[in-house]
C-alpha cells in the first residue's frame, strides 16, 4: 500500500469517527469507581457501543483505574472509539489474570475501531519478568500480552502508551487495514519477551510516527503477512525490527511486501533482522522487502540476515534451511555500529537471491584502530548504480561465492 493511500485511509477513518451524532458510553455511568476493578463496567459500556446503530465512544476518563482483564468482542454495528484518557493498571501478579492466552486487554472481531485518548495501558510487568523462563523453557506458561487485537479490520490505534507489559505489548493477528500511529511503547531494556508490536497472518498493517523502547524486538513479524509499512519509528533500547523467526512450523505461509523506511535504531542489539530456522521443514518464501533511509546510532548488527537461527540448540545439526529470501532492497543505511560486522548475510545455499544494495555508510565505533566489515555467505548482491558502500559489501566473498555454493550443495547431498 502506498503512503498516500495509507494517509487517505487514516483521514477517512478519522472523519467517520469524529462526525456528529456520536453516542458516548462513559464507564462511570456503568458503575466504575477508582477504588475497584472496572472490568465489568468497561464490558457493559463496550456492549452498549457494539449494539449502537450509530457511531459510539467508550470513554475511560483521566485518572488511575484498576483493570483485572477486559475481553471485548464484536461484531459492532457502527464505528467505535475506545477513548482511553486514564491510566489503566493491571494486577502485578500474572496469576490474577484468568485467561492469559487472550491477553490483559483482548479485542476480537471488530470493524472500524479507533483506540485513542493519550492514556496508558500499564501492565505492571516487573513481577512477571522475574519469573519468566520462556527463553529456556519451551513449555512455559506465557504471561498475558497488554493488548491483543484479533480479527480487527479498518482500524487505528493512535496516541496511546503501552507500558511495562508482562509479555508482548501489542499483538495483531488475523487482521486487515490496521494502523498504529503515534504509539509509545515503554519498558526497560532488560525486560524479557516484551516485543513492542508483533504481527502475523494479516495484511495492510502500518506503523508510523511511533517510539518503541523495550527489552525485545521493537516490531516482530511472523508468517502469512503481506503489505506492511513501518515508517518514522524510533526503536531502542530493543532488539530491532525483525522478520521471523520463520521456518519452524510445517504450515507456515509466505511473507511479502514489507517496507521499513525512515526509522532510527538507538543502541539496539540489532537493526533490521531477518531470521529463519536452520533445518526448517517448510519452503516458506520471504519476498519484496525494502529497507530504506535507516539511521543507526551505536546499533549492533545494523543489517543481519540469519538463516542459521537455532535458539537453545533446537535444530538438527548440519541440515540447511529451506526458507527462500528474494527481492530485497537495502538503500541509504547510515550511522554508527556497535559491532564490527555492520552487514551480515548468513544465507543457506541459493536461498538469498535478487538482493539489491544502494548507499551504505556505516562506521564501527568499537575497538580503536578497527574498521567496519561485512560478512557474506552464499550471496551475490547487486548494487544500484552511482551508489557507494562504506564499508564495501560482500566484494571479496562474491569472488568465492560459486565455490561456496558448490561446497554447500555437495554437503547437502551427503547429509
Secondary structure, 3 states (H helix, E strand, C coil): CCHHHHHHHHHHHHHHHHCCCCEEEEHHHHCCCCCCECHHHHHHHHHHHHHCCCCEEEEECCCEEECCCEEEECCCCCCEEEEECCEEECCCCHHHCCCHHHCCEEEEEEECEEEECCCEEECCCHHHHHCCCCCCCCCCCCCCCCEEEEEEEEEEEECCEEECCCCCCEEEECCEEEEEECCEEECCCCCCCCCCEEEECEEEEEEEEEEEECCCCCEEECCCEEEEEEEEEEECCCCCEEEEEECCCCCCCCEEEEEEECCEEECCCCCEEEEEECCCCCCCEEEEEEEEEEEEEEECCCEEEEEEECHHHCCCCCCCCCCEEEEEEEEEEEEEECCCEEEEEECCCCCEEEEEECCEEEEECCCCCCCCEEEEECCCCEECCCCCEECCCCHHHHHCHHHHHHHHHHHHHCC
